[in-house]
Amino acid sequence: MNLRRNKLIVLHEPKIIVLKARKVASTSFEIALSKFATENSIITPITENDENIRKELGFRGPQNYKYTDGESLVIDNPKDSKKFHDERDSFKFYNHISAENAKCRLGNVIWNSYTKISIIRNPFEYTVSI
């Protein structure tokens, strides 16, 4: 699994961080988890069609993934500062955020005390689907 290609959902009440790799058919899992999200949970956006499904089910949509007015943009590596050109990079949490960047942005206290979950796929099936 390439941890540099993760989507993210953080549920604070059960203390769970879910990192989702690409091409693992886990969007349904992310939609299902949204049912348990609270106002403090972090949910990154998914495709418009999938967001419509989540909305039809009455589950929480994308929230708390942007920087607040009081926060500054976190540049995880100063050498990467020139990479902040598109809208996604101005978000605090975004689809396909790396585990390393998620840890940096969540902080050690949350990262070290929460359970981390990731869905992986049969390596052969993953390779064939690329």
C-alpha positions in Angstrom: 0.0 0.0 0.0 1.3 3.4 -0.9 0.7 5.6 2.2 1.2 8.7 0.1 -2.1 8.1 -1.7 -4.6 8.1 1.2 -8.0 9.6 1.9 -8.7 10.5 5.4 -11.5 10.4 8.0 -11.0 11.0 11.7 -13.7 10.1 14.2 -12.7 11.8 17.6 -15.3 10.1 19.8 -14.2 6.5 19.1 -10.6 7.8 18.5 -10.2 6.3 15.0 -8.1 7.5 12.1 -8.9 5.9 8.8 -6.4 6.2 6.0 -7.7 5.1 2.6 -5.4 4.1 -0.2 -6.4 4.5 -3.8 -7.9 1.6 -5.8 -9.0 -0.4 -2.8 -12.8 -0.1 -3.2 -13.1 1.6 0.2 -15.4 4.5 -0.7 -18.4 2.6 0.6 -16.6 2.1 3.9 -15.9 5.8 4.1 -19.6 6.6 3.4 -20.7 4.1 6.1 -18.3 5.7 8.6 -19.8 9.1 8.0 -22.9 7.8 9.8 -20.9 7.9 13.0 -19.3 11.3 12.5 -19.9 14.1 14.9 -19.5 17.8 14.4 -15.8 17.5 15.4 -15.0 14.7 13.0 -12.7 15.3 10.0 -14.1 14.1 6.7 -12.4 14.8 3.4 -14.5 15.2 0.3 -15.1 12.3 -2.2 -16.4 12.4 -5.7 -19.6 14.4 -6.4 -21.6 11.2 -7.1 -20.4 9.6 -3.9 -21.2 12.8 -1.9 -24.7 12.6 -3.3 -25.1 9.1 -2.0 -23.8 10.1 1.4 -26.2 13.0 1.4 -29.2 10.8 0.4 -28.4 8.6 3.3 -28.4 11.5 5.7 -24.8 11.1 6.7 -22.4 13.9 7.4 -20.4 15.2 4.4 -17.0 16.9 4.1 -16.2 19.0 7.2 -13.2 20.2 9.3 -10.7 19.5 6.5 -9.9 23.1 5.8 -7.6 25.4 7.7 -9.5 27.6 10.2 -9.0 31.4 10.1 -6.7 31.1 13.2 -4.5 28.4 11.7 -1.6 28.9 9.3 -0.9 26.8 6.3 1.3 23.8 7.3 4.2 23.2 4.9 5.3 19.8 5.9 8.7 20.2 4.2 10.0 23.7 3.5 11.6 22.3 0.3 8.0 21.6 -0.9 6.7 25.2 -0.4 6.7 25.8 -4.2 4.2 22.9 -4.6 1.3 24.7 -3.0 -0.3 25.8 -6.2 -3.6 24.1 -6.4 -6.6 24.3 -4.1 -6.1 20.9 -2.6 -2.8 21.9 -1.2 -4.4 24.8 0.7 -6.5 22.4 2.7 -5.3 21.1 6.0 -6.6 17.6 5.2 -7.3 16.3 1.7 -7.9 13.1 -0.2 -4.7 11.2 -0.7 -2.9 12.9 2.1 0.1 10.9 3.2 0.1 9.2 6.7 3.2 11.3 7.4 1.4 14.6 6.6 -1.7 13.5 8.5 0.4 12.8 11.6 2.1 16.2 11.3 -1.2 18.0 11.0 -3.1 16.0 13.6 -0.2 16.2 16.1 1.5 13.5 18.1 -1.1 13.4 20.9 -3.9 12.5 18.6 -1.8 10.3 16.2 -0.3 8.3 19.0 -3.5 7.8 21.0 -5.9 7.0 18.2 -6.4 3.6 16.5 -5.3 3.7 12.8 -7.2 1.7 10.3 -6.5 1.2 6.6 -8.0 -1.0 4.0 -5.7 -2.9 1.6 -6.4 -5.0 -1.4 -5.1 -8.2 -2.7 -1.7 -7.0 -4.2 -2.3 -8.9 -7.5 -5.8 -7.4 -7.9 -4.4 -3.9 -7.1 -1.6 -4.2 -9.6 -4.0 -5.4 -12.3 -6.4 -2.5 -11.7 -3.7 0.2 -12.1 
